[in-house]
């Protein structure tokens, strides 16, 4: 098993809140870019921590960028005090790593929310990811981010530029290279905690759709909703709708007997 690194955190909400959530970003991003979900949960009374994954943000650099390595770091990341997370939310790569961590250690979190998770990448998706990361590293300025995403909030533009400048290009490239078989479908089938997937709109772009979504949803603990009109990052394309989808899932779990 890969040796873990300690992941730096940003925090929102009351440190003494009863419910604790962990937010995990996607490839080439950082903890700060999860702010929309963090604010929504903190305003609902949660304590929220978001981490920089290895090789991203200010996290330690390493040589191992397999999904197993990312998952091992997360499994060694816990809330203040004893006990599991009440909720772990992961986007894209973060969703894949959180899935692997929860499948291996079910007691790590009570609930999972996966944002357009990269459970399995087909060749076409790999090419889209490669092109996107290449574009991000070619020009890390806010102006370049704004040109690519004219409808994003100013904070997301600013933070995406910072994330691209902070991320290790080696780490991002090796994440693709070292996961030649990018596939955590088996881990998804072994999830035992209530899990909700928030997908992008397939009419725009989504990694988690079609036969892949149908296969994962065969696990009875997994449910799904879609944020209309959004792509791979619903929280940046339609932040209010994405936050509502998250809170709806949390509320639904709270209403279960």
ZIPE-V590363 format. One record per residue. N is the residue number from 0. RES is the residue in one small letter. PSI is psi in whole degrees, -180 to 180 (999 if undefined). OMEGA is omega in radians with two decimals (NA if undefined). D_LAST is the distance of its C-alpha to the last C-alpha in Angstrom with 2 decimals. Layout:
BEGIN
n->N res->RES psi->PSI omega->OMEGA d_last->D_LAST
n->N res->RES psi->PSI omega->OMEGA d_last->D_LAST
END
This chain:
BEGIN
n->0 res->x psi->137 omega->-3.13 d_last->37.60
n->1 res->x psi->146 omega->3.08 d_last->38.74
n->2 res->x psi->137 omega->-3.08 d_last->39.23
n->3 res->x psi->158 omega->2.95 d_last->36.83
n->4 res->x psi->158 omega->3.11 d_last->37.99
n->5 res->x psi->125 omega->-3.03 d_last->36.53
n->6 res->x psi->130 omega->3.09 d_last->35.15
n->7 res->x psi->154 omega->-3.03 d_last->36.03
n->8 res->x psi->151 omega->2.83 d_last->33.36
n->9 res->x psi->149 omega->-3.05 d_last->33.08
n->10 res->x psi->147 omega->3.07 d_last->30.55
n->11 res->x psi->153 omega->3.02 d_last->29.02
n->12 res->x psi->176 omega->-3.10 d_last->27.14
n->13 res->x psi->122 omega->3.12 d_last->27.10
n->14 res->x psi->-21 omega->-3.10 d_last->27.80
n->15 res->x psi->12 omega->3.12 d_last->25.83
n->16 res->x psi->152 omega->-3.10 d_last->22.59
n->17 res->x psi->-30 omega->-3.07 d_last->19.40
n->18 res->x psi->136 omega->-3.06 d_last->18.22
n->19 res->x psi->130 omega->-3.13 d_last->20.75
n->20 res->x psi->146 omega->3.05 d_last->21.42
n->21 res->x psi->131 omega->3.12 d_last->24.26
n->22 res->x psi->136 omega->-3.04 d_last->26.08
n->23 res->x psi->121 omega->-3.05 d_last->28.47
n->24 res->x psi->177 omega->3.14 d_last->31.24
n->25 res->x psi->-176 omega->-3.08 d_last->33.11
n->26 res->x psi->130 omega->3.09 d_last->36.65
n->27 res->x psi->5 omega->-3.12 d_last->39.36
n->28 res->x psi->-163 omega->3.08 d_last->37.08
n->29 res->x psi->177 omega->-3.07 d_last->36.09
n->30 res->x psi->-41 omega->-3.05 d_last->33.44
n->31 res->x psi->-30 omega->-3.10 d_last->34.75
n->32 res->x psi->-5 omega->3.07 d_last->34.12
n->33 res->x psi->16 omega->-2.99 d_last->30.33
n->34 res->x psi->-33 omega->-3.12 d_last->30.85
n->35 res->x psi->-47 omega->3.10 d_last->29.17
n->36 res->x psi->-38 omega->-3.13 d_last->25.72
n->37 res->x psi->-46 omega->-3.13 d_last->26.52
n->38 res->x psi->-42 omega->-3.14 d_last->27.48
n->39 res->x psi->-45 omega->-3.14 d_last->24.44
n->40 res->x psi->-43 omega->3.13 d_last->22.07
n->41 res->x psi->-41 omega->3.11 d_last->24.44
n->42 res->x psi->-23 omega->3.10 d_last->24.67
n->43 res->x psi->7 omega->3.03 d_last->20.87
n->44 res->x psi->11 omega->-3.13 d_last->21.24
n->45 res->x psi->156 omega->2.83 d_last->21.13
n->46 res->x psi->128 omega->-3.03 d_last->23.88
n->47 res->x psi->130 omega->2.99 d_last->25.09
n->48 res->x psi->137 omega->3.01 d_last->27.65
n->49 res->x psi->141 omega->-3.07 d_last->29.42
n->50 res->x psi->152 omega->2.87 d_last->31.87
n->51 res->x psi->125 omega->3.05 d_last->35.12
n->52 res->x psi->158 omega->3.11 d_last->35.14
n->53 res->x psi->137 omega->3.14 d_last->38.21
n->54 res->x psi->-1 omega->-3.11 d_last->41.28
n->55 res->x psi->156 omega->3.11 d_last->39.75
n->56 res->x psi->-131 omega->3.11 d_last->40.14
n->57 res->x psi->15 omega->-3.13 d_last->41.44
n->58 res->x psi->158 omega->3.08 d_last->39.74
n->59 res->x psi->147 omega->3.02 d_last->42.02
n->60 res->x psi->157 omega->-3.11 d_last->43.90
n->61 res->x psi->-178 omega->3.08 d_last->43.96
n->62 res->x psi->-24 omega->-3.07 d_last->45.33
n->63 res->x psi->117 omega->3.11 d_last->42.17
n->64 res->x psi->34 omega->3.00 d_last->40.10
n->65 res->x psi->159 omega->3.07 d_last->38.21
n->66 res->x psi->-34 omega->3.10 d_last->34.51
n->67 res->x psi->-38 omega->3.13 d_last->34.19
n->68 res->x psi->-45 omega->3.07 d_last->36.00
n->69 res->x psi->-42 omega->-3.12 d_last->33.80
n->70 res->x psi->-39 omega->3.14 d_last->30.70
n->71 res->x psi->-41 omega->3.07 d_last->32.32
n->72 res->x psi->-44 omega->-3.11 d_last->32.90
n->73 res->x psi->-40 omega->-3.14 d_last->29.26
n->74 res->x psi->-26 omega->3.11 d_last->28.12
n->75 res->x psi->12 omega->3.09 d_last->30.48
n->76 res->x psi->116 omega->-3.10 d_last->29.11
n->77 res->x psi->168 omega->3.09 d_last->26.50
n->78 res->x psi->167 omega->3.06 d_last->25.31
n->79 res->x psi->138 omega->-3.11 d_last->27.29
n->80 res->x psi->-169 omega->-3.11 d_last->26.69
n->81 res->x psi->167 omega->3.02 d_last->24.82
n->82 res->x psi->175 omega->-3.09 d_last->21.62
n->83 res->x psi->171 omega->2.90 d_last->20.35
n->84 res->x psi->147 omega->3.00 d_last->20.02
n->85 res->x psi->-28 omega->-3.13 d_last->16.69
n->86 res->x psi->135 omega->2.93 d_last->17.95
n->87 res->x psi->129 omega->3.11 d_last->21.10
n->88 res->x psi->127 omega->-3.13 d_last->22.62
n->89 res->x psi->136 omega->3.12 d_last->25.74
n->90 res->x psi->130 omega->2.99 d_last->28.26
n->91 res->x psi->-115 omega->3.06 d_last->30.60
n->92 res->x psi->-42 omega->3.11 d_last->32.15
n->93 res->x psi->-34 omega->3.08 d_last->29.53
n->94 res->x psi->-39 omega->3.09 d_last->26.85
n->95 res->x psi->-45 omega->-3.13 d_last->28.80
n->96 res->x psi->-40 omega->3.12 d_last->29.28
n->97 res->x psi->-37 omega->3.08 d_last->25.65
n->98 res->x psi->-47 omega->3.14 d_last->24.70
n->99 res->x psi->-41 omega->-3.13 d_last->27.37
n->100 res->x psi->-44 omega->-3.11 d_last->26.36
n->101 res->x psi->-37 omega->3.13 d_last->22.68
n->102 res->x psi->-36 omega->-3.13 d_last->23.75
n->103 res->x psi->-38 omega->-3.08 d_last->26.25
n->104 res->x psi->84 omega->-3.06 d_last->24.20
n->105 res->x psi->-27 omega->-3.11 d_last->20.43
n->106 res->x psi->-2 omega->-3.10 d_last->20.02
n->107 res->x psi->-38 omega->3.13 d_last->21.80
n->108 res->x psi->152 omega->3.12 d_last->18.83
n->109 res->x psi->-26 omega->-3.10 d_last->15.04
n->110 res->x psi->153 omega->3.06 d_last->15.20
n->111 res->x psi->139 omega->2.89 d_last->18.19
n->112 res->x psi->127 omega->-3.08 d_last->19.64
n->113 res->x psi->121 omega->-3.10 d_last->22.92
n->114 res->x psi->111 omega->-3.08 d_last->25.51
n->115 res->x psi->60 omega->-2.97 d_last->27.86
n->116 res->x psi->145 omega->3.11 d_last->27.88
n->117 res->x psi->66 omega->-3.12 d_last->31.10
n->118 res->x psi->-38 omega->3.09 d_last->29.64
n->119 res->x psi->132 omega->-3.14 d_last->32.95
n->120 res->x psi->118 omega->2.99 d_last->36.12
n->121 res->x psi->168 omega->-3.09 d_last->38.60
n->122 res->x psi->-39 omega->-3.13 d_last->42.24
n->123 res->x psi->-40 omega->3.11 d_last->42.08
n->124 res->x psi->-39 omega->3.11 d_last->39.18
n->125 res->x psi->-41 omega->-3.13 d_last->41.12
n->126 res->x psi->-39 omega->3.11 d_last->44.12
n->127 res->x psi->-43 omega->3.11 d_last->42.21
n->128 res->x psi->-45 omega->-3.14 d_last->40.76
n->129 res->x psi->-46 omega->-3.13 d_last->44.25
n->130 res->x psi->-40 omega->3.13 d_last->45.91
n->131 res->x psi->-44 omega->3.14 d_last->43.41
n->132 res->x psi->-37 omega->3.09 d_last->43.90
n->133 res->x psi->-43 omega->3.11 d_last->47.64
n->134 res->x psi->-41 omega->-3.12 d_last->47.74
n->135 res->x psi->-41 omega->-3.13 d_last->45.77
n->136 res->x psi->-24 omega->-3.13 d_last->48.18
n->137 res->x psi->-33 omega->3.14 d_last->51.24
n->138 res->x psi->108 omega->-3.06 d_last->50.79
n->139 res->x psi->16 omega->-3.11 d_last->48.32
n->140 res->x psi->156 omega->3.06 d_last->49.35
n->141 res->x psi->-32 omega->3.13 d_last->47.14
n->142 res->x psi->-39 omega->3.12 d_last->49.56
n->143 res->x psi->-40 omega->3.11 d_last->48.82
n->144 res->x psi->-43 omega->3.14 d_last->45.06
n->145 res->x psi->-39 omega->3.12 d_last->45.59
n->146 res->x psi->-38 omega->-3.14 d_last->47.85
n->147 res->x psi->-27 omega->-3.06 d_last->45.26
n->148 res->x psi->72 omega->-3.04 d_last->42.34
n->149 res->x psi->-18 omega->-3.09 d_last->43.91
n->150 res->x psi->-2 omega->-3.12 d_last->40.69
n->151 res->x psi->154 omega->3.03 d_last->38.88
n->152 res->x psi->149 omega->-3.12 d_last->38.45
n->153 res->x psi->-37 omega->3.13 d_last->41.34
n->154 res->x psi->-40 omega->3.12 d_last->39.18
n->155 res->x psi->-38 omega->3.08 d_last->37.91
n->156 res->x psi->-48 omega->-3.13 d_last->41.53
n->157 res->x psi->-47 omega->-3.06 d_last->42.69
n->158 res->x psi->-34 omega->3.09 d_last->40.02
n->159 res->x psi->-38 omega->3.09 d_last->40.40
n->160 res->x psi->-43 omega->3.10 d_last->44.12
n->161 res->x psi->-44 omega->-3.12 d_last->43.54
n->162 res->x psi->-41 omega->3.13 d_last->41.16
n->163 res->x psi->-37 omega->3.12 d_last->43.77
n->164 res->x psi->-33 omega->-3.10 d_last->46.46
n->165 res->x psi->-36 omega->-2.99 d_last->44.47
n->166 res->x psi->144 omega->3.03 d_last->43.21
n->167 res->x psi->121 omega->3.09 d_last->45.38
n->168 res->x psi->-37 omega->3.09 d_last->46.86
n->169 res->x psi->-46 omega->-3.11 d_last->47.30
n->170 res->x psi->-44 omega->-3.12 d_last->43.60
n->171 res->x psi->-44 omega->-3.14 d_last->42.57
n->172 res->x psi->-41 omega->-3.12 d_last->45.20
n->173 res->x psi->-26 omega->3.07 d_last->44.43
n->174 res->x psi->-39 omega->3.06 d_last->40.73
n->175 res->x psi->-44 omega->-3.09 d_last->41.90
n->176 res->x psi->-43 omega->-3.03 d_last->44.71
n->177 res->x psi->-10 omega->3.09 d_last->42.78
n->178 res->x psi->60 omega->-3.12 d_last->39.91
n->179 res->x psi->-37 omega->3.01 d_last->42.15
n->180 res->x psi->84 omega->-3.10 d_last->39.34
n->181 res->x psi->96 omega->-2.96 d_last->36.55
n->182 res->x psi->108 omega->3.06 d_last->33.72
n->183 res->x psi->31 omega->3.12 d_last->30.35
n->184 res->x psi->-37 omega->3.12 d_last->28.94
n->185 res->x psi->-43 omega->3.10 d_last->28.73
n->186 res->x psi->-41 omega->3.13 d_last->26.64
n->187 res->x psi->-36 omega->3.14 d_last->24.30
n->188 res->x psi->-20 omega->-3.11 d_last->23.97
n->189 res->x psi->2 omega->3.10 d_last->23.01
n->190 res->x psi->139 omega->3.14 d_last->20.19
n->191 res->x psi->-9 omega->3.12 d_last->17.09
n->192 res->x psi->151 omega->3.09 d_last->15.05
n->193 res->x psi->127 omega->-3.02 d_last->13.22
n->194 res->x psi->132 omega->3.09 d_last->16.40
n->195 res->x psi->129 omega->3.10 d_last->17.48
n->196 res->x psi->129 omega->3.00 d_last->21.17
n->197 res->x psi->109 omega->-3.03 d_last->22.98
n->198 res->x psi->156 omega->2.93 d_last->26.25
n->199 res->x psi->167 omega->-3.12 d_last->29.61
n->200 res->x psi->120 omega->3.14 d_last->31.14
n->201 res->x psi->-25 omega->3.11 d_last->33.07
n->202 res->x psi->-19 omega->3.07 d_last->35.73
n->203 res->x psi->-71 omega->2.98 d_last->36.43
n->204 res->x psi->133 omega->3.08 d_last->35.64
n->205 res->x psi->138 omega->3.02 d_last->32.70
n->206 res->x psi->-36 omega->-3.04 d_last->32.72
n->207 res->x psi->92 omega->-3.08 d_last->29.36
n->208 res->x psi->176 omega->3.02 d_last->30.05
n->209 res->x psi->-136 omega->-3.07 d_last->31.40
n->210 res->x psi->-34 omega->3.12 d_last->31.45
n->211 res->x psi->-49 omega->3.14 d_last->30.02
n->212 res->x psi->-43 omega->-3.13 d_last->26.83
n->213 res->x psi->-40 omega->-3.14 d_last->26.59
n->214 res->x psi->-47 omega->-3.11 d_last->27.05
n->215 res->x psi->-37 omega->-3.12 d_last->24.46
n->216 res->x psi->-5 omega->3.02 d_last->21.84
n->217 res->x psi->-23 omega->3.04 d_last->22.37
n->218 res->x psi->120 omega->-3.01 d_last->20.06
n->219 res->x psi->-15 omega->3.12 d_last->16.62
n->220 res->x psi->-8 omega->-3.04 d_last->14.95
n->221 res->x psi->130 omega->3.02 d_last->17.30
n->222 res->x psi->172 omega->-3.06 d_last->17.12
n->223 res->x psi->146 omega->2.94 d_last->19.99
n->224 res->x psi->162 omega->-3.13 d_last->21.45
n->225 res->x psi->139 omega->3.05 d_last->25.13
n->226 res->x psi->107 omega->-3.05 d_last->26.90
n->227 res->x psi->144 omega->3.05 d_last->29.84
n->228 res->x psi->10 omega->-3.12 d_last->33.33
n->229 res->x psi->159 omega->3.06 d_last->32.60
n->230 res->x psi->-142 omega->-3.02 d_last->33.92
n->231 res->x psi->-20 omega->-3.13 d_last->32.91
n->232 res->x psi->78 omega->-3.09 d_last->32.02
n->233 res->x psi->-34 omega->-3.10 d_last->29.85
n->234 res->x psi->-16 omega->3.05 d_last->29.63
n->235 res->x psi->-29 omega->-3.13 d_last->33.40
n->236 res->x psi->-38 omega->3.13 d_last->34.03
n->237 res->x psi->73 omega->-2.95 d_last->31.53
n->238 res->x psi->-40 omega->-3.13 d_last->29.98
n->239 res->x psi->-44 omega->3.13 d_last->28.24
n->240 res->x psi->-39 omega->3.12 d_last->26.60
n->241 res->x psi->-42 omega->3.11 d_last->25.62
n->242 res->x psi->-40 omega->3.11 d_last->24.09
n->243 res->x psi->-39 omega->3.11 d_last->22.12
n->244 res->x psi->-41 omega->3.10 d_last->20.85
n->245 res->x psi->-50 omega->-3.10 d_last->19.69
n->246 res->x psi->-33 omega->3.07 d_last->17.99
n->247 res->x psi->-42 omega->3.13 d_last->16.32
n->248 res->x psi->-44 omega->3.13 d_last->14.83
n->249 res->x psi->-43 omega->3.13 d_last->13.73
n->250 res->x psi->-39 omega->3.14 d_last->12.26
n->251 res->x psi->-41 omega->3.09 d_last->10.35
n->252 res->x psi->-38 omega->-3.13 d_last->8.76
n->253 res->x psi->-26 omega->-3.13 d_last->8.09
n->254 res->x psi->-11 omega->-3.11 d_last->6.43
n->255 res->x psi->142 omega->3.13 d_last->3.81
n->256 res->x psi->999 omega->NA d_last->0.00
END
